[in-house]
Amino acid sequence: MTCLSDVHSGLAPFRDDSWTPMSSLDHAVWFHRPARFDDWVLLDLVPHTVAGGRGRYSGTVSTADGVLRASLTQEQLYRQRRVRPSEGTR
């Protein structure tokens, strides 16, 4: 469950071509109940903000029957993308 909670960034709606998501700065998972991963699970990620080169989102992991299995929050590093001279401006 820890790996699943770090697979995707919940900050995708904030991303544009000038910023690139980098590594995770801080990642916390609260395990509420055991979960089996040989069945369907829902990873629901909610973006909160991207500012100053950092982004934060939170989320939950629930099973098919709607039972909350874990909660999470993550802070991710963002860096401004360098434009190469051959790319020009967009």
C-alpha positions in Angstrom: 0.0 0.0 0.0 2.9 2.3 0.7 4.2 1.9 -2.9 0.7 2.4 -4.4 0.3 5.6 -2.5 3.5 7.0 -4.1 2.9 5.8 -7.7 1.1 8.8 -9.1 1.0 12.5 -8.3 -2.2 14.0 -7.2 -1.0 17.3 -8.6 -1.5 16.6 -12.3 -4.3 19.3 -12.6 -1.7 21.9 -11.6 1.0 20.8 -14.0 1.8 22.9 -17.1 4.6 22.7 -19.7 6.8 25.1 -17.8 7.0 23.0 -14.6 8.2 19.4 -14.2 7.3 17.2 -11.2 10.4 15.8 -9.5 10.9 13.7 -6.4 8.8 13.3 -3.3 9.8 15.6 -0.4 7.6 14.2 2.3 5.2 11.3 2.2 3.0 10.0 5.0 0.5 7.1 5.1 -1.9 6.2 7.8 -3.0 2.6 7.7 -6.5 2.2 9.1 -7.4 -1.4 8.1 -5.6 -4.2 6.1 -6.3 -4.4 2.4 -5.8 -7.1 -0.2 -4.3 -6.0 -3.5 -5.4 -9.0 -5.5 -8.7 -7.2 -5.8 -10.0 -3.8 -6.8 -8.9 -0.7 -4.8 -9.6 3.0 -5.4 -6.8 5.5 -5.0 -8.5 8.9 -4.7 -6.0 11.8 -4.9 -7.0 15.4 -4.2 -4.6 18.2 -5.2 -4.3 21.2 -2.9 -1.6 23.6 -4.2 1.5 24.1 -6.2 3.6 27.1 -5.3 7.2 28.0 -4.8 8.4 24.8 -6.5 6.4 22.6 -4.2 3.1 20.9 -4.4 0.9 19.1 -1.8 -1.9 16.6 -2.2 -3.8 14.2 0.0 -5.7 11.0 -0.7 -7.4 7.8 0.4 -7.2 4.1 -0.5 -10.6 2.3 -0.3 -11.7 -1.2 -1.3 -14.5 -2.1 -3.7 -17.0 -2.3 -0.8 -16.1 1.4 0.1 -14.2 0.7 3.3 -11.4 3.2 3.9 -8.1 1.3 4.2 -5.5 4.1 4.3 -5.1 7.9 4.2 -2.1 9.7 2.8 -0.5 13.1 2.1 2.5 14.0 0.0 4.6 17.0 -0.8 6.4 16.9 -4.2 9.2 19.0 -5.6 8.6 20.9 -8.9 11.3 22.5 -11.0 10.8 25.0 -13.8 11.5 23.3 -17.2 14.5 24.7 -19.1 13.7 25.7 -22.7 16.5 24.7 -25.0 17.4 27.2 -27.7 16.3 24.7 -30.4 12.8 24.5 -28.9 12.1 28.2 -29.0 9.2 29.6 -27.0 5.8 28.0 -26.5 
